[in-house]
Amino acid sequence: MAATIIDGKAVSKKIRQQLTEDVARFISETRITPGLAVVLVGDDPASHTYVRSKEKSTVKAGMYSEVYRLAATTSEAELLNLVDKLNKDNKIHGILVQLPLPGHIDELKVLNAIDPRKDVDGFHPMNAGNLFIGQESFIPCTPHGIMELLADAGVSLQGKHAVVVGRSNIVGKPVAMLLLQQHATVTICHSRTADLGAITRQADVLVVAVGRPNFITGEMIKPGAVVIDVGINRVDGKLVGDVDFESAQAVAGHLTPVPGGVGPMTITMLLKNTLVAAQRCR
């Protein structure tokens, strides 16, 4: 029996409809319009596409949007000055610096310069630390979206074995913390894990974020498992995930597609974080 597909587009649409209503209510009650500033440095085509989508989505949700498109030659000092300006701007409640940055700019220094109260990406060490100890924080958008997908699909995590393949600060580590908070038993693996398949076959919930196309195959999946594919890879002009969809679909109980699974949730959670940032600043 084929896996049930977890439709990220449908879940995202439902959340955005509610979010738009919440934004309108917040503006009506406070006369404050949640504001998001997005900073893009350089000419990376994928980054430009993401930023256009973020700008359009922010406005559609009824929020205020500012986008700064800077040349690849922009210096680190110039970028830090802009971040400082946005930190002090009362119209802006959320700041996102689009990654990757050009090689001459220290990404960590820039992310650390963002006011943690405006860090709607959840990358500042203060937010990362609060997430680790279970305190209030901005949750990185992709892990946040994954948890929303699991909740919408009615997946109970308590007592389940969740395996996360990937150890990045953006997805792997934070989603592992979120799964722990929901009382799952969590194992973190990566591309160098010995006998990876032996571990992934134990997973009731398998989250894959390694950036390698079709890395996880059906034979590495426990029958009936919930499989969340975070990967987005372009192979022969086609987008594919880190999970081999065809072989996984024959084994898994639930499965996210690529595209149309986790991807639509990321910007949705960014908008949600921006509203929360505005609510906290009152």
N, C-alpha and C positions, 0 to 999 in steps of 0.2 A: 504493500500500500504506500502510495507516494506521500511525502511529508506535507503537512499543512504549511502553506506559505504565510509568513508574517509580513503583511503589507505595510511597509513604512510610510508610503504615500498616504494611505487612508488614515493611519494613526496620526500622522503629522497634520493632515487637513483638519481632523477633529480637534486636536489641541490648539491649532491656530485659530479656529473659529471661536473657541472659548477665550483664547488669549486676546483676540480683538475686542470681545465684549468686556473683558477685564480692564483693558487699556482705556476704553471709552469711559467706563465707570470711574476709573482712577482719575482721569483728566477732569471729568465732571465734578468730582468731589474735592479735588485739590487745586485745580487750575494749573497742574504741572504736567507737561508732556514728556514722557520718558524719552531720553535722547541717547543715541548710539553714534559714536565716532569710530570710523574704520580708517586705518592708515595702511596704505599700500606703497611699498618702495620697490621700484624696478619694473621690468616688463614681462615677468613670467605670465604666459597666456592663461594657464590654469588659475593663477591667483586673480587675474583680472576677471575671469568668469565668475569665480566665487564671490568677489567683491560686488560685482553688479547684481548678483542674486541676493546678497545680503542687503544691499541698498534698497532694492525693489521690495523685498519682504518686510523690511523695517517700515517703510512708508505705507505699505498695504495694511499693516497691523495698526496703523494710526499713530506711529511714533515719529519722533524727529530724527532725521538722518544727516550726518555730515561725513563726507568721504574725502580723504586727502590722498591724491595720487602723486607720489614724489618720484623724481628721477632716480635711476640706479646709482648715480654719482652723489646722491645726498649723503652727507657725512653723518657719522654716529652722533656728533654733538648737535647737529641740526635736528636729527630725529628725537633726541632726548629733550631738546628745547620744546619741540612740538608736544611731546607727551606731558611735559611739565605744564604747558599752557592748557592742555585738555584736562589735566588733573584739577586745575583751578577754575574751570569753566562750569558754572552752575547749570547751564543748559544741557551739559553732557553727563549722563549717569553711567554709561558704559563705554569702555575704550577697548578696541581690538586692533592689535598690530598684526597684519597678515603675515604669516610665515610661508616660505622661508624668506629671510632677509639676505641682501647681498653679503658676500663673504667678508667685507671689510667692517661689518657692523656686528658687534657682540650681541647675539639674540638674548642671552640671559640678562645682560645689563639692561637692555631695553624693557624686557618683561618685568624685571624687578623694579623698574622706575614707575610702573603704572600703580596708581593708588589702589590698594587691595579692595577698597570699597567700590571701585569702578572696574575691577578685573573680571569682566563677564566671561572671559575664556577660562577662568579658574586656574591660570598657570603660575600666579604669584606664589612664592614659597609660603606666605602666610595662609593663603587659601588651601594650598596643598597640605600644609601641616594640620590645619583644622579638619580637613577631610580625613586625614590619617587617624586623628584621635576622636573622630566622630562629633566634632563641634560644627556649628553653623558656618558654612562656607559657600562660595560659588563653585559649583560642580562643573568640571570640564564638559563641554557640550556633547561630544560624542558618547562618553560613558553615561552621561545623564540620559541621552536619547535611548541607549541600549536598555537601561532600567525601565524606561517608560514602555518600550516595546514588550519587555518581559511581563510587565504588569498588565498591559492591555491584552496580552495573549493568555492571561490567567495562569502564568507559570508560578508555582509555589517554590520558593528557594530554600525554605527552612529545612535543614538536614540534608540537602542535596549536595552532591559533589560537583562543584563548578571548576572547570579547567580553563584557564586563560592562556592562550598561546600568543606571546608578545609581552614585552616588558617596558614599553615606552612610558614616558611621563605624561603623554597626551591621552593614551587609551589604556594600555595594559595595566599599569600600576593603579590608576584611579578606579577602573572598573572592578579590579580585584578587591579594593577597599569597600566599594559599594555592595558587592556581593557578600562580603563578610558581614556588613551591617545588616543584611537581610538573613543572617544566620546560615548561609551556605558554608560548606567546607571548601576552601579554595586552594588550588594548586596553580602556580604560575610556571609556565614553560616558555621556551623560545626556540629559535631555529637551531641552536646548538645542544638542545636537550638530548641526551642519549636515549634511544628507543622511544622516541616521542609517541609513536602510535600506541605503545603499551599503556601510556598514561591517558592519552585522549580517549581511548576506548573505555575508560572508567568514568568518563564525564556524563553526568545527567544534563548538564548545561555546558556547552562548549563555545567559548568566545575566541575568535581568531582574528588577530591584528598583527601580521608580520610583514605585510607588503610584498608577498611572493605569490604570483598567480597560481591558482589551483594547487596550493601547497598541501592542503588537507584533502584527502580522498575518502570515499565512502568506506573503505576498509579500515580507516582510522577512527570511525565513529561508532559509538555504542547504539545499537538499535533502539529507536524511540527517543533519542536525545534531542534536546533543543539546541540548535546550532545558529549562532549569530556571526555572520561574516562581515567584518569591518573593512576588508580590503577593497581597494579600487585600483585596478591595474589595467592598462591598455595593451592588448595583445592583438596584433594584426588588425588594428583599427576598431577593435571591439572592447568594451569594458567587461572585465571579469573580476571575480573576487579572489580571496585567498583560499576559498573552499571550492573544490571541483563540484559545481552545482549538480550536474547530471548524476554522478555516482552518489553524492550525498543525499539527494532527494529520494533515492530508493531505500535509504536506511534510516534517516532522521525522522523524528516525530514532528518537529517544527523546524523551519529553515527560512532565513532571510535571503532574498534575492539580491543580486548586484547587476544593474542598478535597481533602486526602488525599495531597498531595505533600510539599512542604518542611515544612509546618506541624507534622505529628506529630514531626518530628525535633528541633525546637527544645527542647522540654522534655526529651526523651531526652538531648540533649547537656548540658543543665543538670545532670541527675542524674549523668552521667558526670564532669563537671567537679567536682561536689561530692565524689564518691568520690576523685578524684585529689587534691583539696585535703586530704582526711583522710589519705590515704596520705603526702603530703609533710610533714605536721605531726608524724609519728611521731618 
